[in-house]
């Protein structure tokens, strides 16, 4: 898992994504979950950017949030 941004920057980006993309974060997280089985962080970011026409920062924030939540599920 890659630390991409400061926690504050990450939260600010997440808050803006629904406004910028028209889709909620939970929708984007499902998109990553249902997407191709890519292992590397940058591969997932690249896939989101090219497949869904996302800005680089938004794609990184989505993948980072996905990785954080996936790691939290493994701890439970």
C-alpha positions in Angstrom: 0.0 0.0 0.0 1.4 3.4 -0.9 1.1 6.5 1.2 0.1 8.9 -1.6 -0.9 12.2 0.1 -1.0 13.7 3.5 -4.2 12.6 5.3 -5.7 16.1 5.0 -5.0 16.3 1.2 -6.4 12.8 0.8 -9.6 13.7 2.6 -10.0 16.9 0.6 -9.5 15.0 -2.7 -12.1 12.4 -1.6 -14.6 15.2 -0.7 -14.2 16.8 -4.2 -14.5 13.6 -6.3 -18.3 13.3 -6.3 -18.6 16.9 -7.4 -15.9 16.5 -10.1 -17.0 13.1 -11.4 -20.7 12.9 -10.7 -20.2 9.6 -8.8 -19.9 8.9 -5.1 -16.7 7.4 -3.6 -18.5 4.2 -2.8 -19.3 3.8 -6.5 -15.7 4.3 -7.4 -14.5 1.8 -4.8 -16.9 -0.8 -6.3 -15.5 0.0 -9.7 -12.0 -0.7 -8.5 -13.2 -3.9 -6.8 -15.0 -5.1 -9.9 -12.2 -4.0 -12.3 -9.4 -6.0 -13.6 -7.2 -8.0 -11.2 -4.3 -5.5 -11.1 -1.8 -5.8 -8.3 0.3 -2.7 -8.4 -0.9 0.7 -7.2 0.1 2.5 -10.3 -1.5 0.0 -12.6 -4.8 0.5 -10.9 -4.4 4.3 -11.1 -3.5 4.1 -14.8 -6.5 1.8 -15.5 -8.9 4.3 -13.8 -7.4 7.2 -15.6 -7.7 5.7 -19.1 -10.9 3.6 -18.6 -12.9 6.3 -16.8 -11.1 9.5 -17.9 -10.2 10.5 -14.3 -7.6 13.1 -13.3 -4.4 11.6 -12.0 -4.9 13.0 -8.4 -8.5 11.7 -8.2 -7.5 8.2 -9.5 -4.7 8.1 -6.9 -7.0 9.1 -4.1 -9.6 6.5 -5.1 -7.0 3.7 -5.3 -5.4 4.8 -2.0 -8.8 4.8 -0.3 -9.6 1.4 -1.7 -6.3 0.0 -0.4 -6.9 1.6 3.1 -10.4 0.0 3.3 -9.2 -3.3 2.0 -6.5 -3.4 4.6 -8.9 -2.4 7.4 -11.2 -5.4 6.4 -8.3 -7.8 6.7 -7.7 -6.6 10.3 -11.2 -7.3 11.4 
